[in-house]
Amino acid sequence: MSVTHVPIPPIAKGSLTKLWLGVAVAVLVAGGAAWAGLQGVPQSAAGFMASNADEPGVVTTESGLQIKEITKGTGPSPTDADVTLINYEGTLVDGTPFDANERVPMPVAGSIPGFSEALKRMQRGGKYQLWIPPELGYGPEEKTNPQTGEVVIPANSLLVFNVELVEFIPEVQLRAMQQQLQGQAGPGGPPPGVPGMPGN
């Protein structure tokens, strides 16, 4: 069961403006989102990362993040000032899926360190696989499903994601869209905001 879900209304194929207006509406309605991560085996995280570093196409950054480009994107990469629109799925180390979402707005600067670093290496239309070690994820902090109280991310978990970067825009532009929509909704409308990301 997804605990990361941010409801994004379906948007007909067309302009990016319509797409981002849909995102702005969804963010206003959602107000915030919980992030679900992956259950790993803490004692094997370092060993797995060392072995995975030798796999074809895997790049290990100075911080310890591992990223593999599956499909090449085009154009510039997002910065800390941007909000990305991504498709993603998370799996356990053994391949068991734990979460998946499409067209989810994710602020680059609001992510856990490993996810933020990875987003800044992506390009529009690109697909990537990420391996985020515990020190770039939640570290010793456990994460639970807010609805059931079940631990979804044990302490010191290794996080694995498949991510597609659909689009990104400056956060100030998204907030301006939200304020415009809020003004149209009247004083009783929901407050503007960008949903939480890993680490919040």
ABEGO torsion letter per residue (X at the ends): XBAABBBBBBBBBEBAAAAAAAAAAAAAAAGEBBBBBBBBBAAAAAAAAAAAAABBGBBBBAAGBBBBBABBBBEBBBBAABBBBBBBBBBBAAGBBABBBBGBBBBAAABBAAAAAAAAABBBGBBBBBBBBAAABAEABBBBBAAAGBBABBBGBBBBBBBBBABBBBAAAAAAAAAAAAAAAEAABBBBEBBBBBGX
